[in-house]
Amino acid sequence: MTLGRPGLGVEDIDAAHARALAAGAVEIEAPVDRPWKPRSSTVQDPGGKHIDLYQG
């Protein structure tokens, strides 16, 4: 069984993404708007896990 990766809802995606990078995360996908979901981005934590950030 494969579990989905973690995601966090944030008020300001650009600020949250920048804070994650400043704290040592690696950018996987910069903040982007898509018609089928909220503005989002993806970062990788120091342990290698991908974390989705969603504006909402």
C-alpha positions as CSV (number, residue, x, y, z in Angstrom):
1,M,0.0,0.0,0.0
2,T,1.3,3.5,-0.9
3,L,0.4,6.4,1.3
4,G,0.0,9.9,0.0
5,R,2.6,12.5,0.8
6,P,1.9,15.1,3.5
7,G,0.4,18.4,2.6
8,L,-0.1,21.7,4.5
9,G,-2.7,24.4,4.1
10,V,-1.1,27.8,4.4
11,E,-2.5,31.4,4.1
12,D,0.3,32.8,1.9
13,I,1.9,30.1,-0.3
14,D,4.7,32.4,-1.5
15,A,5.8,33.3,2.0
16,A,5.5,29.7,3.3
17,H,7.5,28.4,0.4
18,A,10.2,30.9,1.0
19,R,10.3,30.1,4.7
20,A,10.7,26.4,3.9
21,L,13.6,27.1,1.6
22,A,15.3,29.4,4.1
23,A,14.9,26.6,6.7
24,G,16.8,24.1,4.5
25,A,14.1,22.6,2.3
26,V,14.8,21.9,-1.4
27,E,12.5,23.3,-4.0
28,I,10.8,20.6,-6.0
29,E,8.1,22.8,-7.6
30,A,7.8,26.6,-7.2
31,P,4.4,28.0,-6.3
32,V,2.0,27.6,-9.3
33,D,-1.6,28.2,-10.1
34,R,-3.6,25.3,-11.7
35,P,-7.3,25.4,-12.7
36,W,-8.1,22.1,-10.8
37,K,-6.6,22.8,-7.4
38,P,-5.5,25.6,-5.1
39,R,-2.2,27.5,-5.7
40,S,0.4,25.0,-4.5
41,S,4.1,24.2,-4.4
42,T,6.3,21.2,-3.3
43,V,9.4,21.1,-1.2
44,Q,11.7,18.3,0.0
45,D,12.5,18.2,3.7
46,P,16.1,17.3,4.9
47,G,15.0,13.7,5.3
48,G,14.0,13.5,1.6
49,K,10.2,13.6,2.0
50,H,8.2,15.7,-0.4
51,I,5.7,18.1,1.2
52,D,3.0,19.8,-0.7
53,L,2.0,23.3,0.3
54,Y,-1.5,24.5,-0.6
55,Q,-2.9,28.1,-0.3
56,G,-6.2,28.1,1.3
